[in-house]
Amino acid sequence: MTTGYVYHEIFGWHDTGTVAGLMPASPITGLQPWQHFENAETKRRLHELIVVSGLIDSLTRIKPRPATETEILRIHDAEYVDHIKRESELPKGGSSGGSPFGHGGYQIACLAVGGVIEAVTQVMAGRVDNSYALVRPPGHHAIRTQGMGFCLFSNLAIAAKHAKVELGVERIAVVDWDVHHGNGTQQAFYGDPSVLTISLHQDNLFPPNSGRVAERGEGAGYGYDINVPLPPGTGDGGYFYAMDQVVVPAVRRFRHEIILVASGFDASAMDPLGRQMVTSDGYRSFTRRLMDLADEVCGGRIAMSHEGGYSPEYVPFCGLATIEALAGIPAFTDPFLPIVSDFAGQDLQPAQRALVDRVAELVPDVGGPGA
């Protein structure tokens, strides 16, 4: 396998500020200065682990380039883009929808979008078999008119739109395994039957009251949006069941030309913002399931875009396992695996099975050739 890899050190310069997790630091409220949950460490440490493990030598580096305003406006309103540009010029930057950014944040966000576009483009051109874009800021929560959930621009949605408009791709399957609902990607294609969106996420975590089973698309796109809101505490077993009963059959039925993955590692067993228990082996298995499906249907074409994940200790091993699977090359063994694999609840539980079985009943509504 030839795996493309996007990373640039400037992604670590995206400045989310000196805060206490999410809140402004203040001696009045007792919030000691610290750092934002969405800081550079998880992604920087993942990249460095890729280098130290030697896996970097087997990857094909893809140089990111800034997305154009025309490309971004295919998903976002001009007024919102102008807002980010203006506040990015302020000495301390600005924010949108709870997504802070520092001076020059617009330029970094454009490079993140462009990095994902390039990763998708290289896969579709056959220059690499698959790709992973380790970009920052993340994107899958950003909606048409504002940022949200640490995201500024909807990286993967913009790349999908680029593939349709510029590369002639007619059918795209998007799989989102971030612990939070991919509401921005869902909004972008809610009425579009040419893009199948599937989100595996923790039930009612973020955004509140988003990602319900009943959210299935609208108009011509009805049935092409699938949400799997898994109960808190779902581990590898529950996620495997969801992949096998919902994701794989739905994507196979759709007959896609490429699979795009919103790859968040905040469903991992050590994440501070999620309550799921997925292991690095879990992510490796998710990736292999999608690779087998892509080999069967679309010539192996997969492009992944990094989203959330807030454990600086564990995200690097989850990301490494994913990229190892894409490249077909083992690197480091996860030293945390013996611990997290023994956490109670890794096996499929009755409540998890019931939820997945309910969603699986909707898979026949996914249309496509041969359906």
N, C-alpha and C positions, 0 to 999 in steps of 0.2 A: 504494500500500500504506500502511496505517496500522500502525506498529510501536510497541508499548508498551515502556517502558524503566523498569526498577526499579534504583534506586541510592539509598543513604543514606550520608552521611559517617561515621556511627557504625560502619559495617562496617570502616573503617580503624582503628578503635579496638580491634578484636579483638586481644588481646595474646598473641603466641606466645613472648615472652620474649627475653632477651639470651643467645644461645647461639652456637656456631660451626657454623652450618648446621643440624645435628641434635643435636649433642653439647654437654653443659654446658661452658662455658668454664672453663679452669683453667690456672694457670701450671705446675702439676705435670705435666700431660699435654701442655703446649705448645699448648693450644687457646686462641687469643686471642679475647677477646669480640668478637662481631659480631652477626648477626641470624639468625633462623630463616629457612629457605628459604621457608616460607609466611608472608610478611609483607605489609604493606598495599601496597607500592609497585606491584606489577604491576596491581592493580585500580584503585588511585588514578590511576595514569598512564593507564590505558585510559579511565577516565571523563574525565580532563582532555583527552585527545586528542579524544574525542567532542565536548567543548565547544569546544575551540580550532578544530577542523575546521569547525564550524558544523552538523554533523550533528544535534546536540542540538535544534536548532530544528525539525527535521522529525520528531522522536520525540514520542510521547505519554507523558508522565511518569505512572507508576503508583506511588502511595504504598504502601510496605510497611507491614504491620501485624504485631504479634507473633502468632505461632501460639499457639493454646491448647494446654494440656496434653492435652486430649482428642484433638486432631489429631495431636500427636506420639506419643501412646500407640497410635495405629493401626499404628505401625511398631515402636516401641521399648518395651522392658519398663519398668515403673514403677520398679523398683529402679535401673535405669541412669539414668533421668531424674532421680530423687531424688539420685543421686550427683553429677550435673552441677550441680544446684541447690545442694547443700550446699557443694561445693568452689568454686563460683562466688562464694560469700559470704566465702571466706577472703581475707585481705589480698593474698595473692599468687596467688590462683586455684588451679588444679589441672590435672589431665590425665586422659585415659582412652585406653588403647591407643596411647600415643605421640602423642596429639593434645593439646597444651597449650593452656590458655586462662587469661586473667587474671581479676581481680576483675570481676564483672559479665558474664562470658562467657556465662552462661546466657541472659541477656536479649538479647545480641547474636545468639546462635544462634537464638533464637526469632524474632527479626526477620528473619533470613535465610530461615528456613523460611516464615514468613508472606509474605515478598516473593515467593517462588516460587509459593506458593498463589495470591496475588493476580494474578500474571502469567498463570497458567493460567486462572483464573476470568474475567479480562477477555477472553481469547481465546475461551473457550467461550461467553461472553455476547455475542460479536460486537461488543464495543466497540472492539477492535483486531483486525487481521488476524493478527498474530503478535506475539511479545514476546521480550524478552531481560532476564533478571534477573541483574544484576551484583552478586552477593551474596558475603558472606564471614562465617563460615567455609564452606568447601566441604562436600560431603555424601556423595558416591557410595561412599565406603569404609565409612561408619558402618554397623555391623550392629545387630541387635536389642538386644544386651546390652552394647555398648561402642563407643567411638569408635575410629578407626583412620585412618592415613594423612592426618593433619591435619584430619580430618572429625569433627564432633560429632554432628549429626543428619542423617539421610538426606533432605536437602531435597527432591530430585526424587521420591523414592518416597513421601514424605508427601503431596506435592502430587498425585501420581497417585492415591493412596488417597482424598484429598479429592474429586478429580474423580469417582471412582466412587461414593463414599458420598453426597456432598452435591449433585453436579451431574448425576448420572444417566448419566455416560459409561460405556459398556459395553465398549469396546475401545480400548486405548491402546498405541501403539507407542513404545518408548523406544530411542533411539539414543545411544550413548555413544562419543565419539571422543577422550576423554582418553587419554593415553599409558598410563595404568595401568588395570588391569581394574576395572570397576565392580561389585565383589563385593557391596557393600551393597545396591544396587538388585537385583542378581541374587537375593540371598537373600530379599528382601522378596516376590518374585513367582515363586519357583522352582516352585511347584506351581499357579500361577494361569494358566489358558489365556486369560484376558481381557486379559493384559498381555504383549506380546511385547517381550523385552529383547534388544538386540543391542549387543555391545561390541567395538569395534575398539581393540586395544591392542598394546603391544610385548610379545612373548612372554616370559613368566616374569620380568617386571620387578618388579611389586608388585601385590598381595601375592604372596609366593613360592608357586609351585605352584598358582596360581589363574587362572581364565579359560582353561581348556583346551577344546579342541574337543569333548571327550567330555562336558563339562558342558552338558547339554541340557534341564534341567528334570526334574521328577519327577511321578509320578501323572498327574493330568489335565493338568498343565502341561508334560509331556514334549514336546519339539519346539518349545516356545515360548521357549527360551533359546538364543541363538546367540552363540558366541564366535569372534572372528577374531584369533588371536594372531600378529600380523605379525612377521617377523624384524627384528632391529635393523638400522637403515640404510634402512628403507623410506621412500621419498619420495613426492612427489605421485603418480607413476605407479602405484605399488603401492596407495596408498589409493584412487585413482580406480577401479582395477580391483575392489577390494573393495566399493566403493560400488555399482558397476554390476552385479557378479555376485552379490552377497549381499544388501546392505542394501536396495537398491531393489526387487528382485523379492520379497524376503521381506516387506517392509512392504506392498507392493502386494497380495500374496496374503492378508495378514492383514485387510485392509479396515478399517483403524483409523478412529477418530473424531477423533483428534488425535495429532500427533507431539510427544513431549517429547525434548529433547536435553540430555544431560550434556556441556556444552561446555567441555572442557579444552583449553588451548593448549600443553601440555607435550610434544606430538608435534612441535612446531616445530623448525626447524633450529638454533635457538640456545638450546635449553633445557638447563639444567645437570643435570636429573634424568631426562631421556629421551635416547634415542639414535636418534630418528627424524629425518626431514629435511623435514617438511612446511613449505610456504611460506604466506604470507598469501593468495596466489592459490589455493592448495589449499583453505584453509578457505572462501574465497568460493565455490569450485566445489562443495564439499560442501553448503554451504547452498543453493545454487541447485538442486542435484539434489533435495534434500529438499523445497524449495518447489514444484518441478514435480510431484513425487509427491503432495504435499499438495493442490495444486490439482486434481489428477486424482481423488483419492479422498475428501478430507475438507473440501473448501471452503477449503483453504489454511491450516488451523489448525496452527500450530507455536508451541511455547513452549520457550525455551532457558534453562537454568540454568548459570551459570558454575561451573566446577570448578577444575582445577589450571592450571599455567602459571607458570614461575618465572624467566623472563627479563624483567627490567623494561624492557629495550630493545625486545624483539620482540613480547611479548604484546600491547602496545597496538595494533600494526599488524595482528596476526592477528585481534584482537577487532573492530577497526574494520572490517576487510574483511567479517567475518561480519555485523555489524549493517548495514553498507552494503547487503549483499545482501538482508537482510530488508526494509529500507526501500526498496530500489530506487533509492537515491540515492548517487552517487559522492561521496567526500570527499577525503581526502588520498591521494597515491600513496605506496606503501611504498618508502622510500629504500634499504632493505636487500634488496629483491627481486632486483636484478641480481646481488648476491653469492650469496645462498642458492640462487637458481635454477640457478647454475652449479656447485653442489656435485655431485660425482660420485654416481651412483646415483638421480637423480631419475626416470629411466625405469624402467618395470616390469622386474624382474629374475626369472630363472627360479625361484628359491626362493620368491619372493613369489607368483608365479603358481601354483605347485604347492600352496601352502598355501590360497590363496583358492579354487582349484578343488576342493580337498578339502571345504572348508566349504560351497561352493555346492551340493554334492550333498545337503546336508541341508535346503535351502530347501523342497523339496516336502513336508516334514513339517510345515510351518506350515499350520495349517488355517484355515478361515474361509469365509464365503459366497463362492461362485464359485471356490473353490480347485480 
